Amino acid sequence: MKRFILTLAIILTAGLSAQAQTKECDNCHGSGLEYRDCAFCKGEGYRECDFCLGKKMVRCNDCGGEGKIFCAHCRGKGGVQVKDNWRECQWCGGKGTPECEKCKTTGQIVCWKCEGAGKYVCNQCNGNKVTKWQCHVCSGTGKVKAQSQTVTSTYTDDNGYSGTVQVQIDPNDSEQERMRKLAKARVNHRLQQMKKNGVKVPSQQ
């Protein structure tokens, strides 16, 4: 009965090892994808506006940043000389360089691209801060090759010899190969016990 239970335990162990030839990738947890900080926004989710360089304001295109408009009708003089009379320019009201109505003499207006935010949502990660990449460990499969495993086997034979042995099981080993390794390890362990007890052991070929 003991021998039957022992053999059954060994078969179950070998079967589990056969199923473990591949295992779930620890890096991506089987998804085949890994998440990295977005290289474009450095994980911020936003990028600095490349038009205003984050300043939120840009030069007024009406006055060229001067804050005043050069009157094209009077060429900035405010009027024209007609014979002995000075006629005020009706277009600029005699100012010659009237204040720019668009920027209110500041020479700057709110950046049209970021609408004054100085930044905009990263168009690479869509504000998620991370991007999806194929897992570099499993190459996107979600599975990795299982490494060799140490299998422990405890035995007791009819002659009273018992013990625990460990063998390295490769994922590519067949079930017969696993059983052979376990059996060989048990036999070698029992022979060592027999030698310690003074039992003459026949030489192995």
HUHU-V786328 format. One record per run of one state. SS is the DSSP state (A for helix, B for strand, O for the rest). FROM is the first residue (numbers start at 1). LEN is the number of residues. If there is no record, write none. Layout:
BEGIN
SS FROM LEN
SS FROM LEN
END
This chain:
BEGIN
O 1 1
A 2 18
O 20 2
B 22 3
O 25 8
B 33 5
O 38 8
B 46 3
O 49 8
B 57 3
O 60 8
B 68 1
O 69 10
B 79 4
O 83 2
B 85 4
O 89 10
B 99 1
O 100 8
B 108 3
O 111 8
B 119 3
O 122 8
B 130 5
O 135 8
B 143 3
O 146 3
B 149 8
O 157 5
B 162 8
O 170 5
A 175 22
O 197 9
END
